[in-house]
Every structure is written in structure tokens, then in C-alpha cells.
Amino acid sequence: MENIINNLITELKRGTQIIFVLSALKESQYGYSLLAQLESQNVSIEAGTLYPLLRRLEEQGLLDSTWDTTESRPRKYYKINPTGIKVLESLKEAWLQIEKQMSSLFKEVK
């Protein structure tokens, strides 16, 4: 049963990670700096999850990216673009609606 619960919690987190990442990319960041920022906000996301998510969000046209080759190690920086901002606002509205529904449900369950 614990395995089932852990899998379901992972599924719940998956959708919220998009909101966290889009919100955090109002300023341009590379993957590791984004991981560190999210961790400082108590948002746990693994690098193996974050990097494919960044690529997918970029492919969907929600993020812009640039390469910085001035350092010895090139870094790809991501930043939310205007389309991503619109999507983020819609996701926030949806989340707030879900939160209201869940709060109502939990009050009834007590």
C-alpha cells in the first residue's frame, strides 16, 4: 500500500512542478541554478526530472533559451516568454480553483 501512495504522490507533484518551474523562470537561469532556487523554496525536484521538463517546455514554446559560452563550461539559460506567462497565469487560475474544490471536499470529509 505504501508503494501505491508514493506513486500517487509522485503523480500529484508532477503537475505542480510545471507551475514551480515556470514561476521560477521569470529571471533567466540555467538548470543547476534553478534546482538550487527551487530547493531553497522547499520544492524538491530531481535533475533527471527537471532537464527533460525544461526541454519539453521549450519545445512547447513556453520558454526561450540562450547559450552562454563565456565560461569554461557552456550553460544553457532558460527564461519564460510571453506565451509561457499566459500559460502560467491560466495554470495559476486552474490551481486556485482546484484548491477551493479540495478545501471544500476536505471540510465535508471531516
VEXPA-632442 format. One line per 3 residues: number of its first residue (from 1); their letters; for each residue x, y, z of N, C-alpha, C. Coordinates in nm, 3 decimals. Last residue first. Layout:
N
NUM	a	X/Y/Z/X/Y/Z/X/Y/Z ~ ...
This chain:
110
110	kve	-1.438/1.572/0.704/-1.413/1.574/0.850/-1.528/1.529/0.928 ~ -1.534/1.596/0.445/-1.485/1.465/0.490/-1.469/1.459/0.641 ~ -1.590/1.864/0.409/-1.701/1.768/0.411/-1.659/1.634/0.469
107	kfl	-1.333/1.966/0.398/-1.423/2.011/0.505/-1.538/1.914/0.521 ~ -1.240/1.849/0.165/-1.180/1.809/0.291/-1.264/1.853/0.410 ~ -1.398/1.981/-0.029/-1.407/1.836/-0.013/-1.355/1.794/0.125
104	ssm	-1.306/2.243/0.002/-1.447/2.212/0.025/-1.464/2.063/0.051 ~ -1.042/2.207/-0.075/-1.072/2.257/0.059/-1.216/2.225/0.096 ~ -1.079/2.126/-0.341/-1.020/2.033/-0.246/-1.050/2.076/-0.103
101	qke	-1.186/2.361/-0.452/-1.263/2.237/-0.456/-1.211/2.137/-0.353 ~ -0.975/2.539/-0.410/-1.107/2.565/-0.350/-1.189/2.436/-0.342 ~ -0.779/2.414/-0.568/-0.757/2.431/-0.425/-0.888/2.456/-0.351
98	iql	-0.889/2.442/-0.820/-0.871/2.306/-0.765/-0.855/2.315/-0.613 ~ -0.866/2.720/-0.840/-0.998/2.656/-0.847/-0.992/2.516/-0.786 ~ -0.590/2.748/-0.832/-0.671/2.811/-0.727/-0.812/2.751/-0.724
95	wae	-0.522/2.613/-1.070/-0.477/2.562/-0.940/-0.562/2.620/-0.827 ~ -0.633/2.781/-1.262/-0.683/2.643/-1.250/-0.646/2.586/-1.114 ~ -0.472/3.007/-1.219/-0.618/3.015/-1.201/-0.677/2.876/-1.182
92	kls	-0.222/2.898/-1.288/-0.246/2.950/-1.153/-0.395/2.958/-1.124 ~ -0.263/2.841/-1.558/-0.237/2.731/-1.464/-0.262/2.775/-1.320 ~ -0.289/3.102/-1.656/-0.401/3.007/-1.668/-0.386/2.891/-1.570
89	elv	-0.032/3.197/-1.601/-0.148/3.262/-1.540/-0.270/3.170/-1.545 ~ 0.118/3.024/-1.765/0.136/3.022/-1.620/0.016/3.086/-1.550 ~ 0.033/3.111/-2.019/0.003/2.974/-1.975/0.015/2.964/-1.823
86	kig	0.141/3.368/-2.016/-0.004/3.349/-2.030/-0.045/3.210/-1.982 ~ 0.413/3.303/-1.995/0.349/3.382/-1.890/0.198/3.367/-1.895 ~ 0.456/3.168/-2.236/0.469/3.096/-2.109/0.403/3.170/-1.994
83	tpn	0.431/3.383/-2.410/0.335/3.272/-2.418/0.336/3.192/-2.288 ~ 0.655/3.542/-2.327/0.517/3.591/-2.313/0.411/3.480/-2.322 ~ 0.877/3.303/-2.157/0.848/3.403/-2.260/0.701/3.448/-2.245
80	iky	1.115/3.227/-1.905/0.977/3.221/-1.951/0.953/3.333/-2.053 ~ 1.436/3.107/-1.986/1.354/3.215/-1.932/1.214/3.202/-1.990 ~ 1.749/2.939/-1.946/1.608/2.938/-1.982/1.538/3.056/-1.917
77	ykr	2.073/2.877/-2.069/1.986/2.954/-1.981/1.844/2.953/-2.037 ~ 2.323/2.647/-2.074/2.201/2.686/-2.142/2.109/2.753/-2.040 ~ 2.672/2.696/-2.071/2.547/2.675/-1.998/2.429/2.724/-2.080
74	prs	3.003/2.567/-2.113/2.884/2.633/-2.168/2.759/2.597/-2.087 ~ 3.272/2.622/-1.911/3.168/2.522/-1.938/3.044/2.595/-1.990 ~ 3.418/2.850/-1.896/3.485/2.732/-1.949/3.385/2.621/-1.983
71	ett	3.198/3.117/-2.015/3.266/3.039/-1.911/3.336/2.920/-1.975 ~ 3.073/3.201/-2.243/3.183/3.283/-2.192/3.261/3.211/-2.082 ~ 2.853/3.090/-2.354/2.979/3.018/-2.376/3.099/3.098/-2.326
68	dwt	2.531/3.039/-2.297/2.639/3.126/-2.251/2.767/3.046/-2.264 ~ 2.248/3.015/-2.504/2.371/2.952/-2.455/2.469/3.061/-2.412 ~ 1.903/3.049/-2.424/2.025/3.101/-2.486/2.143/3.026/-2.426
65	sdl	1.550/3.004/-2.471/1.680/2.965/-2.416/1.793/3.031/-2.495 ~ 1.216/3.046/-2.360/1.322/3.078/-2.454/1.453/3.037/-2.390 ~ 0.917/2.857/-2.309/1.045/2.909/-2.261/1.132/2.946/-2.380
62	lgq	0.700/2.769/-2.448/0.675/2.843/-2.324/0.801/2.907/-2.267 ~ 0.704/2.595/-2.665/0.703/2.738/-2.691/0.677/2.824/-2.569 ~ 0.743/2.331/-2.636/0.603/2.375/-2.637/0.590/2.526/-2.659
59	eel	1.017/2.325/-2.610/0.958/2.272/-2.734/0.811/2.316/-2.748 ~ 1.033/2.421/-2.346/1.090/2.499/-2.456/1.029/2.455/-2.589 ~ 0.915/2.212/-2.210/0.853/2.344/-2.203/0.905/2.436/-2.313
56	rrl	1.105/2.009/-2.270/0.967/1.997/-2.315/0.896/2.133/-2.315 ~ 1.334/2.107/-2.142/1.335/2.086/-2.287/1.193/2.078/-2.342 ~ 1.243/2.105/-1.875/1.285/2.230/-1.939/1.283/2.217/-2.091
53	lpy	1.200/1.829/-1.843/1.087/1.923/-1.833/1.122/2.056/-1.898 ~ 1.459/1.725/-1.860/1.361/1.692/-1.966/1.240/1.786/-1.963 ~ 1.557/1.858/-1.619/1.613/1.885/-1.751/1.520/1.844/-1.866
50	ltg	1.397/1.757/-1.398/1.399/1.897/-1.437/1.446/1.918/-1.581 ~ 1.447/1.486/-1.365/1.311/1.530/-1.397/1.313/1.671/-1.455 ~ 1.710/1.474/-1.301/1.661/1.385/-1.406/1.518/1.413/-1.447
47	aei	1.717/1.640/-1.079/1.777/1.687/-1.205/1.726/1.603/-1.322 ~ 1.409/1.646/-0.893/1.537/1.584/-0.929/1.586/1.636/-1.063 ~ 1.278/1.867/-0.663/1.268/1.816/-0.800/1.406/1.763/-0.838
44	svn	1.116/2.015/-0.403/1.208/1.908/-0.437/1.179/1.857/-0.577 ~ 1.107/2.316/-0.268/1.047/2.244/-0.380/1.149/2.140/-0.424 ~ 1.201/2.497/-0.079/1.148/2.367/-0.034/1.069/2.294/-0.143
41	qse	1.338/2.699/-0.184/1.195/2.725/-0.161/1.123/2.597/-0.118 ~ 1.579/2.589/-0.232/1.575/2.692/-0.127/1.431/2.729/-0.092 ~ 1.508/2.430/-0.452/1.540/2.366/-0.324/1.533/2.466/-0.209
38	lqa	1.484/2.631/-0.645/1.367/2.553/-0.605/1.389/2.485/-0.471 ~ 1.753/2.714/-0.658/1.648/2.807/-0.618/1.524/2.732/-0.570 ~ 1.880/2.479/-0.747/1.917/2.538/-0.618/1.808/2.633/-0.568
35	lls	1.758/2.446/-1.000/1.746/2.343/-0.897/1.773/2.400/-0.758 ~ 1.856/2.680/-1.119/1.712/2.663/-1.099/1.686/2.556/-0.993 ~ 2.124/2.624/-1.134/2.082/2.738/-1.052/1.932/2.731/-1.023
32	ygy	2.115/2.404/-1.310/2.161/2.386/-1.173/2.119/2.501/-1.083 ~ 2.002/2.522/-1.556/1.943/2.412/-1.481/1.985/2.402/-1.336 ~ 2.009/2.883/-1.554/2.047/2.753/-1.609/2.000/2.645/-1.512
29	qse	1.779/3.156/-1.600/1.858/3.066/-1.516/1.899/2.943/-1.595 ~ 1.625/3.472/-1.608/1.699/3.371/-1.681/1.787/3.288/-1.587 ~ 1.327/3.516/-1.426/1.466/3.559/-1.450/1.538/3.443/-1.516
26	kla	1.115/3.359/-1.428/1.091/3.499/-1.466/1.225/3.568/-1.490 ~ 1.122/3.093/-1.351/1.200/3.136/-1.467/1.162/3.275/-1.518 ~ 0.953/3.019/-1.149/1.093/3.047/-1.113/1.173/3.104/-1.229
23	slv	0.718/2.961/-1.284/0.722/3.075/-1.191/0.866/3.117/-1.160 ~ 0.791/2.727/-1.421/0.755/2.848/-1.496/0.764/2.972/-1.407 ~ 0.835/2.559/-1.193/0.942/2.590/-1.288/0.911/2.717/-1.367
20	fii	0.582/2.547/-1.066/0.702/2.592/-0.994/0.810/2.638/-1.091 ~ 0.423/2.443/-1.273/0.394/2.575/-1.217/0.516/2.630/-1.145 ~ 0.546/2.193/-1.302/0.541/2.286/-1.415/0.517/2.427/-1.366
17	qtg	0.495/2.073/-1.056/0.633/2.107/-1.092/0.638/2.205/-1.208 ~ 0.232/2.000/-1.050/0.270/2.123/-0.981/0.412/2.166/-1.016 ~ 0.232/1.758/-1.187/0.163/1.874/-1.243/0.206/2.004/-1.179
14	rkl	0.383/1.594/-1.007/0.424/1.614/-1.146/0.359/1.738/-1.207 ~ 0.255/1.555/-0.763/0.365/1.653/-0.772/0.399/1.688/-0.916 ~ 0.076/1.349/-0.825/0.027/1.480/-0.781/0.133/1.588/-0.800
11	eti	0.256/1.141/-0.881/0.167/1.191/-0.986/0.113/1.329/-0.951 ~ 0.368/1.106/-0.626/0.453/1.146/-0.738/0.369/1.203/-0.852 ~ 0.143/1.013/-0.493/0.201/1.142/-0.453/0.292/1.194/-0.563
8	lnn	0.116/0.766/-0.621/0.011/0.867/-0.635/0.061/1.006/-0.596 ~ 0.349/0.637/-0.532/0.327/0.660/-0.676/0.222/0.768/-0.700 ~ 0.300/0.629/-0.255/0.417/0.702/-0.307/0.400/0.732/-0.456
5	iin	0.072/0.462/-0.251/0.064/0.600/-0.203/0.179/0.683/-0.258 ~ 0.185/0.224/-0.347/0.075/0.288/-0.419/0.065/0.435/-0.381 ~ 0.368/0.170/-0.143/0.415/0.190/-0.279/0.309/0.262/-0.363
2	em	0.198/0.121/0.071/0.287/0.238/0.076/0.339/0.272/-0.063 ~ 0.082/-0.120/0.000/0.000/0.000/0.000/0.087/0.127/0.000
